[in-house]
């Protein structure tokens, strides 16, 4: 692609759209390669998630890394400089907002990754050698960064539509009062939210009045007194076209990545622990199943993992920075404390159960699973009807 030396507004739009398309195409290719690799890695693990075929796992990762580098070299490398330049120019034109500093840091990180990948492409290791595998493995985080963070770059360079002027004056006050009255009567149905480039929170909602519904747009947190209606529309599509375009969403943890997840920790499924108790004959066996559920540390049990889930979900709810989010975070924190108490109780009960050194009495005999076949020429008895069985059970 040749960049015009003195582009017009139209040619700038065409160039930007082409660059954004190439960035999206690379992300789609990377996502496909990662799915293929994860499918291959699943075949190298046992029932508890432990890698038991390390050579096959290493080969799957090496294939993924090599294919990702080839996809980058072919479909994105020639355009990264132009893409980042266009993204920086677009970022400089945005109004000040809390996210712009972070986006600038992301663009700097993408430039660093592009430089690292370019150096490796200019000086590739000998094909098929351990050095090549090591080189590709070192490049994978940089390739993953372009897959995960490239969305910020290409969303910046695509020309956003010019939103219609919001409601103002008496009309805005009238619609806002009507929407707040509907909210008090549970007649305001929130549909979708996003953030605009200037940091405003936009929410689409259905305002229900006398069995009729109108699509409206709110600005601000719908659960705080300061929100207001900025527009009303015939349908959701019209609202989406008239309102400011959404910007890429944030992340809970800045260093988390689905492409560089740590090795899965071996864990026993809760369903298997239940079956262990069903098949147990001594109190010690049942106690061990309960203790496995409450085990802490590296191979933590399901109850400990559930505590981690509640804690992380609480952090997410709090990070939403909305009134409802803070309230839900407080609820999850309370549930987490209750679960910690319950986990301690289960662990103590398991220890007490194991200390009984008891066993199941012999009169609890197993039921034979193999039944004798009916004699030749005989007809099996007719099973009772569902109606009579149900009546008997009642």
C-alpha positions in Angstrom: 0.0 0.0 0.0 1.4 3.4 -1.0 0.6 6.3 1.4 -0.2 9.5 -0.5 2.3 12.3 0.1 -0.4 15.0 0.4 -3.6 13.1 1.1 -7.0 14.6 0.9 -9.7 14.0 3.6 -11.2 11.3 1.3 -7.8 9.5 0.7 -7.0 9.7 4.4 -10.2 7.9 5.2 -9.5 5.2 2.6 -6.0 4.7 3.9 -7.2 4.6 7.5 -9.9 2.0 6.7 -7.3 -0.1 4.9 -4.9 0.0 7.8 -7.7 -0.8 10.3 -8.7 -3.7 8.1 -5.2 -5.2 8.1 -5.0 -4.9 11.9 -8.3 -6.6 12.3 -7.3 -9.3 9.8 -4.2 -10.1 11.8 -6.2 -10.3 15.0 -8.5 -12.8 13.5 -5.6 -14.9 12.3 -4.0 -14.9 15.7 -7.2 -15.9 17.4 -7.6 -18.8 15.0 -4.0 -19.9 15.6 -4.4 -19.8 19.4 -7.6 -21.9 19.2 -5.8 -24.5 17.2 -2.9 -24.5 19.6 -5.2 -24.9 22.7 -7.0 -27.8 21.0 -3.7 -29.5 20.4 -2.5 -28.8 24.0 -5.7 -30.3 25.4 -4.7 -33.7 23.9 -1.3 -33.5 25.8 -2.9 -33.3 29.3 -4.4 -35.8 31.6 -7.8 -35.6 33.3 -6.5 -33.2 35.9 -4.9 -30.8 33.5 -1.3 -32.0 34.0 0.9 -32.1 30.9 1.9 -35.7 30.3 3.2 -35.4 26.7 5.7 -32.5 27.0 7.3 -33.1 23.6 3.9 -32.9 21.8 3.0 -29.8 23.8 6.3 -28.1 22.9 5.7 -29.0 19.3 2.2 -27.5 19.3 3.5 -24.2 20.9 6.4 -24.1 18.4 3.9 -24.5 15.4 1.7 -21.7 16.8 4.7 -19.3 17.4 6.0 -19.9 13.9 2.7 -19.5 12.2 1.9 -16.3 14.1 5.3 -14.8 13.1 4.6 -15.6 9.5 1.1 -14.1 9.7 2.5 -10.9 11.1 5.3 -10.7 8.6 2.9 -11.2 5.7 -0.2 -9.3 6.7 0.9 -6.6 9.2 4.6 -5.9 9.3 4.6 -3.6 6.2 1.9 -1.4 7.7 2.7 -1.1 11.4 4.7 2.2 11.0 1.8 3.9 9.1 -0.8 2.5 11.5 1.0 3.8 14.6 1.6 7.2 13.1 -2.1 7.5 12.2 -3.1 6.3 15.6 -0.9 8.9 17.3 -2.3 11.7 15.2 -5.8 10.7 16.0 -5.0 10.4 19.7 -3.6 13.9 19.7 -7.0 15.2 18.4 -9.1 13.6 21.1 -10.5 15.6 24.0 -8.7 15.1 27.3 -10.0 12.0 29.1 -8.8 9.5 31.8 -8.0 6.8 29.2 -5.9 8.8 26.7 -2.7 8.5 28.8 -3.1 4.8 29.0 -3.7 4.6 25.2 -0.6 6.5 24.5 1.3 4.0 26.6 -0.3 1.2 24.7 0.8 2.7 21.4 4.4 3.0 22.7 4.3 -0.6 23.7 3.1 -1.7 20.3 5.9 0.3 18.7 8.4 -1.5 21.0 6.9 -4.9 20.0 7.0 -4.0 16.3 10.7 -3.1 16.6 11.5 -6.4 18.4 9.7 -8.4 15.8 11.4 -6.5 12.9 14.8 -7.2 14.4 14.1 -10.9 14.5 12.7 -10.8 10.9 15.8 -9.1 9.7 18.1 -11.6 11.5 16.2 -14.9 11.6 17.7 -17.9 13.3 18.6 -21.0 11.3 15.3 -22.8 10.3 14.5 -25.9 12.4 17.0 -25.3 15.1 16.5 -24.9 18.8 17.7 -21.3 18.3 14.7 -20.6 16.0 12.3 -22.1 18.5 13.8 -19.9 21.2 13.6 -16.8 19.0 10.0 -17.5 18.1 9.1 -18.1 21.7 10.6 -14.8 22.8 8.5 -13.0 20.0 5.2 -14.6 21.0 4.4 -12.0 23.8 5.1 -9.2 21.2 2.8 -10.9 18.6 0.1 -11.4 21.3 0.4 -7.7 22.2 -0.6 -6.7 18.7 -3.5 -9.1 18.8 -4.8 -7.9 22.1 -4.0 -4.2 22.0 -4.1 -3.5 18.2 -7.8 -2.8 18.6 -7.0 0.5 20.3 -4.7 1.5 17.4 -7.2 0.7 14.6 -10.2 2.1 16.5 -8.3 5.4 16.8 -7.5 5.7 13.1 -11.0 4.9 11.8 -13.0 8.1 11.4 -15.7 8.1 14.0 -19.1 9.4 12.9 -20.1 12.8 14.0 -22.9 12.4 16.7 -26.1 14.4 16.5 -26.4 17.3 18.8 -27.9 16.2 22.2 -31.1 17.4 23.6 -30.9 20.7 25.4 -32.9 23.1 27.5 -36.6 22.4 28.3 -36.8 19.4 26.0 -33.9 17.7 27.8 -35.3 18.5 31.2 -38.7 17.1 30.2 -37.3 13.8 28.9 -35.0 13.5 31.9 -37.8 13.9 34.3 -40.0 11.4 32.5 -37.1 8.9 32.4 -36.5 9.3 36.2 -40.1 8.8 36.9 -40.1 5.7 34.8 -37.0 4.5 36.7 -38.8 4.9 40.0 -41.6 2.8 38.7 -39.3 0.1 37.2 -40.4 1.2 33.7 -36.9 2.1 32.5 -35.3 -0.9 30.9 -31.5 -0.5 30.4 -30.2 -2.1 27.2 -26.6 -1.4 26.5 -23.8 0.9 27.8 -20.4 2.1 26.4 -17.9 4.9 26.8 -17.4 7.7 24.3 -14.0 9.0 23.2 -14.4 11.9 25.7 -14.9 9.6 28.6 -18.7 10.0 28.9 -20.8 6.9 29.9 -23.6 6.4 27.4 -26.5 4.0 28.1 -29.4 3.1 25.7 -32.7 2.3 27.5 -36.3 1.7 26.7 -38.7 4.2 28.3 -42.0 2.4 28.9 -45.2 4.5 29.0 -48.7 3.1 28.8 -47.7 -0.1 27.0 -45.5 1.9 24.6 -41.7 2.0 24.5 -39.4 4.7 23.3 -35.6 4.3 22.9 -33.7 7.0 24.8 -30.0 7.6 25.5 -28.7 8.5 29.0 -25.4 10.2 29.8 -23.9 9.4 33.2 -24.3 6.6 35.7 -28.0 5.6 35.7 -27.9 4.8 39.4 -26.7 8.3 40.5 -28.8 11.5 40.6 -26.7 13.3 38.0 -27.6 11.4 34.8 -29.6 13.0 32.0 -31.3 12.1 28.8 -29.4 13.2 25.7 -31.6 11.8 22.9 -34.7 9.8 21.9 -35.0 7.6 18.8 -37.3 5.5 16.8 -35.3 2.3 17.4 -31.9 1.1 18.7 -30.2 1.2 15.3 -31.0 4.9 14.9 -29.7 5.5 18.4 -26.4 3.8 17.7 -25.9 5.9 14.6 -26.7 9.2 16.3 -24.7 8.7 19.5 -20.9 8.9 19.9 -19.2 5.7 18.8 -18.0 3.4 21.6 -14.3 3.2 22.4 -12.4 -0.1 23.3 -13.4 -1.4 26.7 -11.0 -1.5 29.7 -9.4 -4.4 31.4 -9.6 -5.5 35.0 -5.8 -6.2 35.3 -3.4 -4.4 33.0 -0.9 -7.3 32.9 -3.4 -10.1 32.2 -3.5 -11.8 28.8 -5.4 -14.7 27.4 -2.5 -15.4 25.1 0.1 -15.7 27.9 -1.8 -17.5 30.5 0.2 -19.5 33.1 0.3 -23.3 32.9 -3.0 -24.7 34.2 -2.8 -25.9 37.8 -3.8 -29.6 38.3 -7.1 -29.9 40.0 -9.6 -32.6 40.9 -13.1 -31.8 39.6 -15.8 -31.4 42.3 -17.9 -34.0 40.5 -15.1 -36.5 41.0 -14.9 -35.7 44.7 -18.6 -36.4 45.0 -18.1 -39.8 43.3 -15.2 -40.5 45.6 -17.5 -40.2 48.6 -20.2 -42.4 46.9 -17.6 -45.1 46.3 -15.9 -44.7 49.7 -16.2 -47.5 52.3 -14.3 -46.0 55.2 -14.6 -42.6 57.0 -11.1 -41.8 56.0 -11.9 -42.0 52.3 -14.8 -39.6 52.6 -12.7 -37.3 54.8 -10.0 -37.1 52.2 -12.6 -36.0 49.6 -13.7 -33.2 51.8 -10.2 -32.2 52.6 -9.4 -32.1 48.9 -12.2 -29.6 48.4 -10.8 -27.3 51.1 -7.1 -27.7 50.3 -5.1 -24.5 50.0 -2.0 -23.7 48.1 -0.8 -24.7 44.6 -3.3 -27.5 44.0 -6.2 -25.6 45.7 -9.6 -27.4 46.0 -12.9 -26.2 44.5 -14.0 -24.3 47.6 -10.8 -22.3 47.7 -11.1 -21.6 43.9 -14.7 -20.5 44.5 -13.4 -18.0 47.1 -10.9 -16.7 44.5 -13.7 -16.4 42.0 -15.9 -14.3 44.4 -12.9 -12.1 45.3 -12.0 -11.5 41.6 -15.7 -10.9 40.6 -15.9 -8.4 43.5 -12.8 -6.6 42.1 -14.5 -6.5 38.7 -17.8 -5.1 40.1 -15.9 -2.4 42.0 -13.8 -1.5 38.9 -17.0 -0.7 37.0 -17.0 2.5 39.0 -20.8 2.6 39.1 -23.1 2.8 42.1 -24.6 -0.7 41.4 -21.1 -2.0 40.9 -20.0 -0.8 44.3 -23.1 -2.4 45.9 -22.5 -5.7 44.2 -18.9 -5.7 45.2 -19.9 -5.3 48.8 -22.3 -8.2 48.4 -19.6 -10.4 46.9 -17.2 -9.4 49.7 -19.8 -10.5 52.3 -20.4 -13.8 50.4 -16.6 -14.4 50.3 -16.4 -14.0 54.1 -19.3 -16.4 54.6 -17.6 -18.9 52.2 -14.3 -18.6 54.1 -16.2 -19.4 57.3 -18.0 -22.3 55.6 -14.7 -23.7 54.3 -13.2 -23.7 57.7 -16.3 -25.6 59.1 -16.1 -28.1 56.2 -12.4 -28.7 56.9 -13.0 -29.2 60.6 -15.9 -31.6 59.9 -13.7 -33.6 57.5 -11.0 -33.9 60.1 -13.5 -35.1 62.7 -14.9 -37.6 60.2 -11.5 -39.0 59.5 -10.8 -39.3 63.2 -13.8 -41.6 63.7 -11.9 -44.4 61.9 -15.3 -45.8 61.1 -16.4 -48.0 58.2 -19.7 -48.8 56.5 -21.5 -51.8 58.1 -21.6 -55.0 55.9 -25.4 -55.0 55.7 -25.2 -52.2 53.2 -24.6 -54.7 50.4 -24.2 -53.7 46.8 -26.9 -54.3 44.3 -26.0 -56.7 41.5 -25.8 -54.8 38.2 -26.0 -57.9 36.0 -29.5 -59.4 35.9 -30.3 -62.9 34.6 -31.8 -63.0 31.1 -35.4 -64.2 30.8 -35.9 -67.8 29.7 -36.4 -68.5 26.0 -40.1 -68.2 25.0 -41.2 -66.2 28.0 -42.5 -62.7 28.0 -41.0 -60.2 30.6 -43.5 -58.8 33.1 -45.2 -55.5 32.1 -43.7 -52.6 34.1 -46.1 -50.6 36.2 -47.6 -47.5 34.6 -46.2 -44.1 35.4 -49.6 -43.1 36.9 -49.6 -46.0 39.4 -45.9 -45.4 40.3 -46.5 -41.8 40.9 -49.6 -42.5 43.1 -47.6 -45.0 45.1 -44.7 -42.6 45.6 -47.2 -40.0 46.8 
